[in-house]
Amino acid sequence: MSSDDAERIAEAVTAVDGVADLHAGMFGEVATYLPGRRVPGIRIGPDRVDVHVSLTLDAPVRATAAAIQAAVGAITDLPVDVTVEDLVPVTPASGRDLR
């Protein structure tokens, strides 16, 4: 996979309804490191892709995780593991989290 794939995956994941944001893990350990930057919440390994996210409180967790797997599956043939790290409230105006 190329470095562009990590960014494409991040864009695909954050476009899924119910995803508030990518989540880098408690200590910021979940990321893909690229020259001069990193993509938090996405870890591409040799045999799988790990995706860590915060979801909005109203998002159905299993259905949203399945939608994330489908979105990433359109980019790579690797298995996709989704970890929901947090649930966040939604602002009525923006539809995004309050943090």
LUMVO-316288 format. One record per atom (N, C-alpha, C): residue number from 0; atom name; x, y, z; residue in one letter. Coordinates in pm, 1 decimal. Layout:
  seq  atom        px        py        pz  type
  NUM    CA         X         Y         Z     A
...
% end
This chain:
  seq  atom        px        py        pz  type
    0     N      84.6    -118.3       0.0     M
    0    CA       0.0       0.0       0.0     M
    0     C      88.7     124.2       0.0     M
    1     N      40.9     228.7     -63.3     S
    1    CA     118.4     352.1     -72.2     S
    1     C      81.6     447.5      40.6     S
    2     N     159.8     553.1      55.0     S
    2    CA     130.9     652.2     158.4     S
    2     C      -1.5     723.0     130.8     S
    3     N     -36.4     736.6       3.3     D
    3    CA    -164.8     798.1     -30.4     D
    3     C    -282.2     713.9      18.2     D
    4     N    -262.4     582.2      29.2     D
    4    CA    -370.2     494.1      73.5     D
    4     C    -415.1     527.0     215.2     D
    5     N    -322.4     561.0     304.1     A
    5    CA    -359.2     595.0     441.7     A
    5     C    -449.8     717.2     443.1     A
    6     N    -417.4     815.4     362.7     E
    6    CA    -500.5     935.5     357.1     E
    6     C    -634.5     906.9     289.9     E
    7     N    -635.2     823.7     187.2     R
    7    CA    -760.6     785.3     121.7     R
    7     C    -850.4     709.2     218.8     R
    8     N    -790.2     620.4     297.8     I
    8    CA    -866.5     545.3     397.8     I
    8     C    -924.1     640.7     501.5     I
    9     N    -842.5     734.5     550.0     A
    9    CA    -889.9     831.8     649.0     A
    9     C   -1007.8     912.0     594.5     A
   10     N    -999.1     955.7     470.2     E
   10    CA   -1108.8    1031.4     408.9     E
   10     C   -1234.3     945.5     395.9     E
   11     N   -1217.3     820.1     356.6     A
   11    CA   -1332.0     730.0     341.7     A
   11     C   -1399.2     703.4     476.0     A
   12     N   -1318.8     683.5     579.7     V
   12    CA   -1373.3     654.3     712.5     V
   12     C   -1448.8     774.6     767.2     V
   13     N   -1389.6     893.1     758.7     T
   13    CA   -1455.7    1010.8     814.9     T
   13     C   -1579.9    1050.9     735.7     T
   14     N   -1595.1     999.4     615.1     A
   14    CA   -1715.3    1026.4     535.5     A
   14     C   -1832.3     935.8     574.1     A
   15     N   -1805.6     831.3     652.0     V
   15    CA   -1911.9     739.0     694.2     V
   15     C   -2002.2     809.5     795.1     V
   16     N   -2132.1     800.7     773.6     D
   16    CA   -2229.1     861.4     863.6     D
   16     C   -2213.7     802.5    1003.4     D
   17     N   -2205.0     888.1    1103.2     G
   17    CA   -2190.0     844.3    1241.7     G
   17     C   -2048.0     851.1    1293.0     G
   18     N   -1950.3     867.4    1204.8     V
   18    CA   -1810.9     880.3    1247.5     V
   18     C   -1785.4    1026.5    1282.3     V
   19     N   -1751.5    1052.3    1408.7     A
   19    CA   -1721.0    1188.5    1452.2     A
   19     C   -1578.8    1226.3    1413.4     A
   20     N   -1485.6    1131.1    1428.7     D
   20    CA   -1345.8    1158.7    1396.8     D
   20     C   -1265.6    1030.1    1407.5     D
   21     N   -1144.8    1034.7    1356.7     L
   21    CA   -1049.2     926.6    1379.6     L
   21     C    -993.8     943.6    1520.2     L
   22     N    -947.7     835.5    1580.9     H
   22    CA    -897.4     838.9    1718.9     H
   22     C    -761.7     770.6    1721.6     H
   23     N    -662.4     838.4    1774.3     A
   23    CA    -525.1     786.2    1774.1     A
   23     C    -495.2     691.9    1890.0     A
   24     N    -594.0     660.9    1972.0     G
   24    CA    -569.9     574.2    2086.4     G
   24     C    -532.8     656.1    2208.8     G
   25     N    -532.8     591.1    2323.5     M
   25    CA    -508.6     660.1    2449.9     M
   25     C    -375.5     735.0    2453.0     M
   26     N    -273.8     676.0    2393.9     F
   26    CA    -141.0     736.9    2397.0     F
   26     C     -94.4     782.5    2258.9     F
   27     N    -184.6     791.9    2164.6     G
   27    CA    -149.6     835.4    2029.9     G
   27     C     -76.0     730.6    1949.7     G
   28     N     -90.2     605.0    1990.2     E
   28    CA     -12.2     496.9    1929.7     E
   28     C     -69.5     444.5    1798.4     E
   29     N    -193.6     477.6    1767.8     V
   29    CA    -255.3     426.7    1645.4     V
   29     C    -240.6     532.5    1536.1     V
   30     N    -149.5     507.0    1443.7     A
   30    CA    -126.3     602.8    1335.3     A
   30     C     -43.9     536.8    1226.6     A
   31     N     -52.8     594.9    1109.0     T
   31    CA      36.8     559.3     999.7     T
   31     C     133.8     675.0     985.7     T
   32     N     261.3     644.9     993.7     Y
   32    CA     364.2     748.3     987.3     Y
   32     C     414.1     762.9     844.9     Y
   33     N     407.4     885.4     796.1     L
   33    CA     450.2     918.6     661.2     L
   33     C     561.6    1022.6     670.5     L
   34     N     634.6    1045.3     564.4     P
   34    CA     741.1    1146.0     569.6     P
   34     C     686.3    1283.7     609.1     P
   35     N     726.2    1331.2     725.6     G
   35    CA     688.0    1463.5     772.0     G
   35     C     548.9    1476.4     830.0     G
   36     N     474.0    1368.3     838.2     R
   36    CA     339.0    1375.2     893.1     R
   36     C     291.9    1235.2     934.4     R
   37     N     176.0    1233.2     997.8     R
   37    CA     116.0    1105.8    1034.6     R
   37     C     -34.4    1112.7    1013.1     R
   38     N     -93.7     997.0     996.5     V
   38    CA    -238.8     986.7     981.0     V
   38     C    -290.1     915.4    1105.5     V
   39     N    -343.1     991.0    1203.0     P
   39    CA    -389.2     929.1    1327.2     P
   39     C    -514.5     845.6    1305.3     P
   40     N    -524.7     736.8    1382.3     G
   40    CA    -643.2     651.9    1377.8     G
   40     C    -641.0     543.9    1271.7     G
   41     N    -540.6     546.2    1185.1     I
   41    CA    -527.0     446.5    1078.7     I
   41     C    -390.3     381.1    1092.6     I
   42     N    -388.7     249.5    1108.9     R
   42    CA    -261.0     176.7    1113.9     R
   42     C    -266.7      68.3    1007.1     R
   43     N    -178.3      80.9     909.4     I
   43    CA    -173.1     -16.0     800.5     I
   43     C     -58.5    -111.7     827.2     I
   44     N     -91.8    -237.9     848.0     G
   44    CA       9.1    -340.2     870.5     G
   44     C      24.5    -426.6     747.1     G
   45     N     114.8    -523.0     753.5     P
   45    CA     136.8    -609.1     637.6     P
   45     C      18.7    -701.2     607.2     P
   46     N     -63.2    -728.6     710.1     D
   46    CA    -172.7    -823.9     689.8     D
   46     C    -310.6    -772.1     730.1     D
   47     N    -321.0    -644.3     770.4     R
   47    CA    -451.2    -589.4     808.9     R
   47     C    -443.6    -438.0     822.7     R
   48     N    -561.4    -377.3     826.0     V
   48    CA    -573.6    -234.0     850.9     V
   48     C    -653.0    -217.0     979.8     V
   49     N    -597.1    -141.7    1073.7     D
   49    CA    -666.6    -108.9    1198.0     D
   49     C    -721.0      32.4    1185.8     D
   50     N    -849.0      47.9    1217.2     V
   50    CA    -913.9     178.2    1212.6     V
   50     C    -971.7     205.0    1351.1     V
   51     N    -930.9     316.3    1412.6     H
   51    CA    -981.0     354.7    1544.3     H
   51     C   -1059.0     484.5    1528.5     H
   52     N   -1181.5     485.6    1581.3     V
   52    CA   -1270.7     599.4    1559.5     V
   52     C   -1344.0     641.1    1685.9     V
   53     N   -1392.8     764.6    1682.5     S
   53    CA   -1494.3     812.8    1775.5     S
   53     C   -1622.9     821.8    1695.0     S
   54     N   -1731.3     771.6    1751.9     L
   54    CA   -1861.7     777.8    1686.2     L
   54     C   -1951.2     877.1    1758.5     L
   55     N   -2050.6     926.7    1687.6     T
   55    CA   -2150.4    1010.6    1752.4     T
   55     C   -2241.1     921.5    1837.2     T
   56     N   -2298.2     980.0    1941.2     L
   56    CA   -2382.0     902.3    2033.4     L
   56     C   -2500.1     835.2    1965.0     L
   57     N   -2549.8     895.2    1858.6     D
   57    CA   -2667.7     839.9    1792.2     D
   57     C   -2634.5     735.0    1686.0     D
   58     N   -2507.6     708.2    1663.8     A
   58    CA   -2467.7     612.5    1559.8     A
   58     C   -2485.7     468.8    1608.7     A
   59     N   -2548.2     383.9    1529.5     P
   59    CA   -2554.9     241.7    1565.9     P
   59     C   -2415.0     180.7    1547.7     P
   60     N   -2358.1     130.7    1655.2     V
   60    CA   -2217.0      91.6    1655.3     V
   60     C   -2187.1     -18.3    1553.2     V
   61     N   -2260.3    -127.7    1556.3     R
   61    CA   -2229.7    -239.3    1464.5     R
   61     C   -2249.4    -200.4    1318.2     R
   62     N   -2357.0    -131.0    1289.4     A
   62    CA   -2383.3     -90.5    1150.8     A
   62     C   -2278.9       9.8    1102.3     A
   63     N   -2237.3     100.1    1190.0     T
   63    CA   -2135.8     198.1    1151.4     T
   63     C   -2001.7     129.7    1130.3     T
   64     N   -1966.8      35.1    1217.1     A
   64    CA   -1841.9     -40.2    1198.8     A
   64     C   -1844.4    -117.0    1067.1     A
   65     N   -1958.4    -176.1    1033.2     A
   65    CA   -1970.6    -248.2     905.9     A
   65     C   -1956.4    -152.8     787.8     A
   66     N   -2011.9     -32.5     799.9     A
   66    CA   -1999.2      67.1     693.1     A
   66     C   -1854.0     112.2     678.1     A
   67     N   -1782.4     123.0     789.4     I
   67    CA   -1639.7     157.7     784.6     I
   67     C   -1562.6      46.8     713.6     I
   68     N   -1590.4     -78.6     749.7     Q
   68    CA   -1522.4    -190.5     683.9     Q
   68     C   -1548.7    -190.7     533.8     Q
   69     N   -1670.7    -161.7     493.7     A
   69    CA   -1703.7    -158.1     351.0     A
   69     C   -1631.5     -43.9     280.5     A
   70     N   -1625.5      72.2     345.0     A
   70    CA   -1558.8     187.7     284.7     A
   70     C   -1409.7     161.7     266.0     A
   71     N   -1347.0     102.3     366.8     V
   71    CA   -1203.8      71.6     357.2     V
   71     C   -1181.9     -44.8     261.1     V
   72     N   -1274.1    -139.4     259.5     G
   72    CA   -1264.8    -253.2     168.7     G
   72     C   -1267.7    -214.0      22.5     G
   73     N   -1322.4     -97.1      -7.8     A
   73    CA   -1321.7     -47.1    -145.5     A
   73     C   -1183.2       3.2    -186.5     A
   74     N   -1095.0      22.4     -87.7     I
   74    CA    -960.2      74.2    -113.8     I
   74     C    -855.1     -35.3    -106.6     I
   75     N    -875.6    -132.5     -17.6     T
   75    CA    -776.2    -238.3       2.6     T
   75     C    -844.6    -373.6      17.0     T
   76     N    -770.7    -478.9     -15.5     D
   76    CA    -820.6    -615.3       3.4     D
   76     C    -784.9    -670.7     140.6     D
   77     N    -707.1    -596.5     219.1     L
   77    CA    -667.8    -642.8     352.2     L
   77     C    -788.6    -645.5     445.5     L
   78     N    -788.9    -737.3     543.5     P
   78    CA    -894.8    -735.0     644.8     P
   78     C    -890.7    -602.8     721.8     P
   79     N   -1006.4    -556.2     766.0     V
   79    CA   -1017.6    -428.3     835.9     V
   79     C   -1073.7    -452.7     975.3     V
   80     N    -997.5    -413.8    1077.1     D
   80    CA   -1043.7    -420.3    1215.6     D
   80     C   -1084.1    -280.2    1258.4     D
   81     N   -1205.3    -266.0    1311.7     V
   81    CA   -1255.5    -136.4    1356.5     V
   81     C   -1265.0    -137.6    1508.2     V
   82     N   -1206.5     -36.2    1571.9     T
   82    CA   -1216.0     -18.8    1716.5     T
   82     C   -1285.9     113.2    1743.8     T
   83     N   -1395.5     107.1    1818.9     V
   83    CA   -1464.8     229.0    1860.0     V
   83     C   -1404.1     270.7    1993.0     V
   84     N   -1331.1     380.9    1991.4     E
   84    CA   -1260.0     429.2    2110.0     E
   84     C   -1346.6     517.7    2199.1     E
   85     N   -1444.5     587.2    2138.4     D
   85    CA   -1520.9     685.4    2214.5     D
   85     C   -1654.6     711.0    2145.6     D
   86     N   -1750.7     755.4    2224.5     L
   86    CA   -1879.0     803.7    2173.9     L
   86     C   -1890.9     948.8    2216.9     L
   87     N   -1925.9    1036.2    2124.1     V
   87    CA   -1928.5    1179.3    2153.9     V
   87     C   -2064.6    1238.6    2120.6     V
   88     N   -2104.9    1342.5    2197.1     P
   88    CA   -2232.7    1407.5    2168.3     P
   88     C   -2229.1    1481.3    2034.5     P
   89     N   -2346.8    1507.9    1982.7     V
   89    CA   -2360.4    1575.0    1853.2     V
   89     C   -2419.5    1713.4    1874.0     V
   90     N   -2365.4    1812.2    1803.3     T
   90    CA   -2426.1    1945.0    1805.6     T
   90     C   -2537.5    1947.3    1701.7     T
   91     N   -2651.0    2006.3    1732.9     P
   91    CA   -2761.8    2007.6    1637.5     P
   91     C   -2728.4    2079.1    1506.0     P
   92     N   -2653.0    2187.3    1512.2     A
   92    CA   -2625.6    2266.7    1391.6     A
   92     C   -2527.8    2198.8    1297.0     A
   93     N   -2421.6    2143.3    1352.5     S
   93    CA   -2315.8    2090.7    1266.3     S
   93     C   -2327.1    1941.5    1240.8     S
   94     N   -2390.9    1869.2    1333.1     G
   94    CA   -2396.0    1724.8    1318.8     G
   94     C   -2266.1    1658.2    1359.7     G
   95     N   -2171.6    1733.6    1411.7     R
   95    CA   -2043.2    1678.2    1455.6     R
   95     C   -2030.6    1688.9    1606.7     R
   96     N   -1923.6    1634.2    1660.0     D
   96    CA   -1907.2    1624.5    1804.6     D
   96     C   -1882.4    1760.9    1869.2     D
   97     N   -1904.1    1766.3    2000.3     L
   97    CA   -1887.8    1889.5    2077.1     L
   97     C   -1745.2    1914.5    2122.7     L
   98     N   -1655.9    1818.9    2104.4     R
   98    CA   -1519.5    1836.8    2154.1     R
   98     C   -1437.3    1922.1    2064.7     R
% end
